[in-house]
Amino acid sequence: MHAVMATAPADPQRLVLVRSDRLGDVIITTSCLEPLRAALPRTEIHFAAPARMASLFYQHPALKSFVPLPEDIESNSRIETIAELFRMIQPDCIVHLIPDAEIEWAAARAKTPRRIGFRHQEGQWLTESRVGATKRGEKHEGLYNFDLLGLLGVSAPAKLTPWLNPDEAARSRLAKKMPAGVSTGAYSVLHVGAHVGKPRITPEFFIAASRWLVEKHGLHVMLIGAEPGDEIVGKIMAGAGDASSRLHDFCGKTDLAEAAFLLRDAAIVFGRDSGPAHLAAAMSARTVTLMLEPERENSARRWKPLGERSWTLEKPLERRWYESRARFATRNLRQFSPTEVVDALQLALKS
């Protein structure tokens, strides 16, 4: 009898990466594109993410296409729409970088031969899987992608580097929206909001930062990230006193590609760990990020924005078993003072 040697699967001809969640998660995931492109130079790579993010992947040099995942539609329609997108590409491998039962089912309906993802209760449509350990927060979120990409022979790089390619046409659109007299490098950006349901940094921190940025550096301050008419903007404006003449409510006034260039050209960006913080860092802006929920699952170790000029503010704090997210964030904020935020901004501006 002769032993039968198992052969490794051939490199895929057409590969789809899927990341179906929020902006920051998708931006972090782009840090796998360069090592993936290097490891599989002949493979067509398609990147699937929520449709609203398409302008950040405009003619991306590493990608054959951006696959716009539909949002806010009924489940069965979403599954069939995504299955049809996969059928059009005809990939021989799909890597699901976050568990999403509907998209996994869509990939199975499209008869994709290899379907790789993290094992979960509903993950019955995967052909290969790894145990998902992201919630342990033992390494950066971007490195967890390589737990799956390792099955394709792709190793994690020494340094994670996001790779976006926003539509250059957004620069001219942004220029038309900028307040008179506000030029590149002459403004800062404060992200004052948060994703729905997430706790926020309270106004006194933004007030102190605004006053210091205006009075000490003569910078304009662009406020972003809140819904139009949000009361936090009014509180910051009122608290800024004389400095308020250089504060501008820019909430809801840009699309994602415009926001990317707004952040890129800012002297400095400050806010909580959020999508805009990841976007700013990925665009090489000076970015100071306050980690508002520093428990292991949400710590800087897992979620630090990736960029050469990215700083995080974090102090260890354990969440009590009975404590809501809002109460935990409030208790964490008490560890900081507005002066500490100003000191961090000063350090970043000097670098």
N, C-alpha and C positions, 0 to 999 in steps of 0.2 A: 504494500500500500504506500502511496505517496501522500505526503502532507500537502494540504491545500493552503496556500498562502493567501491571506486576505490582502486585498489591494486597496489602497487609499482612494477615495473618490477623486476624480479629476477636478481641476480648477473649474469653477462655473464659467460658462460663456456669458451668461446674463444674470446679474445678481441684483436683488432689491434689498436695501436696508430700510427697515420700518421703525420710525419713532413717532408715535401718535399722540404724545402728550403736550406739555406746555413749552413755551418759548425757550426758557433756560435749559431745559432738558435736551431740546433739539440742538441748541447751539453747542452744548457740551459734546453731544454725539458727533458733531462735525470734526472733532479731534481725532476720530478714527479714519478719516478719509485719506490723509496723506500716507499713513502706513499701509492702509488697504490698497491704495493705488500702486504703491511700491511693491507689495507682495504679489499682487495679481495684475500685472501690467496689461494683459490681453483681455481682461474681463470687462464687459460693459457694466458700469455701476449706475443704478438708479436709486434715488433717495426719496422715500415716501414720508411725508409729514403733513400736518394740517395745511389746507389750501392757503390760508391767510399768510403763510410764511414764504410763499413762492418767490417774492421779490428779493429775498436774501440769498437766493440760489440762482440768480439770473445768469444764464450761460456759464455755469460753474465749470471750471476747467477739469475737474476730477470726475464729472458726472456725464452720463449719456442723457439723463433727463431728471427733472424733479417731478415726482408723482403727487398730485394734490389730493390729499385725503379729504373726503367730504365731512362736514361738521353739521351738527344741529339738524340732522334728518332722522327719520324713523329707522329703527334698527335693521329691519329686513331690507329696506332700500339702501342703507349704507353698505350692508354686506354684499348685495348684488352689484352695486356701483363699483366697489373696490375689487370684487372678483373680476369684473369686466376690465378694469384698469390693468390687472395682472395678466389677463388673457391677451391683451394687446401687446404687452411686453414679452410674454412667453419666457419668463425666467426659469432657469433650472435650479435656482436656489433663492429662498427668501429668508432673511435673518430678522426675526422679531426682537428688537432690542428692549422692548418692554412688553409684559403680558397684556394682550388685548384679544379676548376670545373672539370678537366679531371679525377682526382682521385675520386671525389665524384660521377661522372657518372660511373666510373669503379665499385665502390662499389654497386651502384644501379643495374648495369648489372649482378653483382655476386649474386644479391638477398639477400644481407645482411639485416637482419630484422631491426636492430637499426643502424641509421647512424647519428651521432651527430657532429655538427660543428658550426662555427660562421656564422650568417646570412649575406648573401651578394647578390648582384644583380643576380648572376648566380647560387645561391645555391638552386636550385629547386629540388635537389635529396636528400636532408637531410630529415630525419624523425623527428628530434628534433634539435632545434637551439637556440643559444643565440646571442644577439646583440654584434658584435665585437667592442671593444673599445680600442684596443691595441695602435692605433695611438695617443691617448690622452696622453700616457706616464704617467699615474697616478700611476702606480705601476710597479714592475719589470716584465719583459716579462715572467719569469717563473711562476709568480702568475696568469697570464691570463689563463694558461692551466687549472687551477682549476675552472674557470668559466664554463668550459665544464665538467670536471671530477666530479664536484659537482653533476651533474645529475646522476652519478653512486654512490653517497654517499661518495666520496673521498674528504677530507678536505685538505686545504693547510697547510703545516707544519710551525712551527715557524721560521725555517731556511731552505732555499733552498740549497740543496747539490747535485751537479752533480754526476752521477754514470756511469763511463766508464769502460771498461774492454778490453784494447788493447791486441792484440796478443803478447804473451811473446816472440815468435820467432823473433819478430822485434828487440829485444835488441841485439841479436848476429849479425843481418844484419847491424844494426847501428854501432856496434863496428868496423866492417870491413871498414866502410866509414869514420870514424873519422880521422882527421889529426894526424900524429905522435906526441906524446907528450901531447895530449889533453885528460885529464882524467876527470872522473865524479867530478863535483863540482869545477873544475878548469877553467870553461868557463862561459861566459854569452851569451845570445841570444838577438839579436836585430831584430825585425820584421820590415823590411824597405819598404815593399810593401803594397798593398791594393787590395781588391777585385776589379774586373774590373769596372771602372767608378767612384770609390770612391776616394776622395782626399787623399793625403799622407802627412805625416810629412816630412818636408823639411830636406835636408842633414845636415845642421849645427847642428841640435839637435843630430843626430846620431854621428856626428864627435866629439862633446863635450863629449857625453857619452862614446864613444869608447876610447878616449884618457884617460879619467878619470879611466875607468875600467882597462885599461892596466897599466897606470903609478902609480895609487894609490893602486891597488889590485892585480896586476900581473896576471889578468885573460886573457885568450884568448877570442875573440869575434867572435861568429858565426853569420853571416848575412844570414837571411832567408826571404822568402816571395815575392821576386821579380822574374820576369822571367829571365832565364839565359841570360846574356849579357846586362841586364838593366843598363842604364847609372848611376843610383843612386848608385850602388855598387862601380863603379869606382870613383865617386865623394867622397864617404866616405873614400875609401882607400887612395885617394890622400890627402884629408884633414887631415887624421890621422897622417901624418908625420912619425916619427920614430916608433910610435905605430902600424903602418900598418903591421909589421912583425908578429903580433899576431892576425890579422884580417883574417878571412877565409870566402870565398864566398861559402856558403852552399845552395844557392838558387836552388830549383828544385832537390835536391839530396836525398830527403827522401819521403817515402810514409807516410800516416797519422799515422800509428802505430809507425813507426820509429820516426816521429816528436814528438809524445806524449812522448816517452822516452827521446828524446833529450831535450825537454823542462823540463821534470820532474827533470832531473839530472843537470840542469843549476843552477849556483849560483843565477842568477837573469835574468829576461826577461823583455824587454821593447819594446813597439810599440803602435800603435793606437788601438782603439777599433775594433777588427777584430776576425776572426775565431781562429787564433793562440793564441791570448790573452785569449780567452775563454778556449782553449785547455790547455794552460799553467796553468791557475788558477784551472781548474778541476783536473789537475795532481798534485796539491799542490805545484807548483813552486812559488817562490817569483815573483810576477808579478806586474809591474807598467804600467798602461795603460793611455794614454792621450786620453781623449774624444775629438775627433777632430770636431764633429758637435753637440754642446751642447744644441741645441734646444730641446724642450720637447720630441718630437718624438724619438730623438736619444740620449737622455741624460743618465747620469750614473744611474739615478733613474730607468730607464727602462732597460739599457743594461750593467750595471756594471758586469764584469766577476765574476763568483761565485767561491769563494775559501777562505780558512782560511788565506791565505797570499797574498791577492789581494788588491792593492791600485790603486786609480784612481786620475788623475789630471784633474780637470774641473773648469772652471770659467763661471759664467752666461753670456750669450750673446743671444740676440734675432736676429733671421734671418729676414732681410728686405724682404718685399714681392717681390721685383724685383731681389733678389740676388741669383745667382747660388750657387750650393753646393760648387764648387771650391772657389769662392770668399768668401763665408761665412767661410770656413775652413781656408783660408788665413788670414782673419781678426781675427779669433779666435786665430791662432798661434801667432799673434802679441801681444796677451795678456801675452804670456809666453816668457821666455828666456831660452837658453840652461842651464844656471846655475840652474834654478828651476828644470829642469829635473834631473840634477846631484844631487841636494839636495834630491830629492825624492828617487833616487836610493840609496843614502847613508843611508837615514832613513830606507828603506826596508832592506838593508843589515845588519843593526844593530839589526833588530828585531829578 
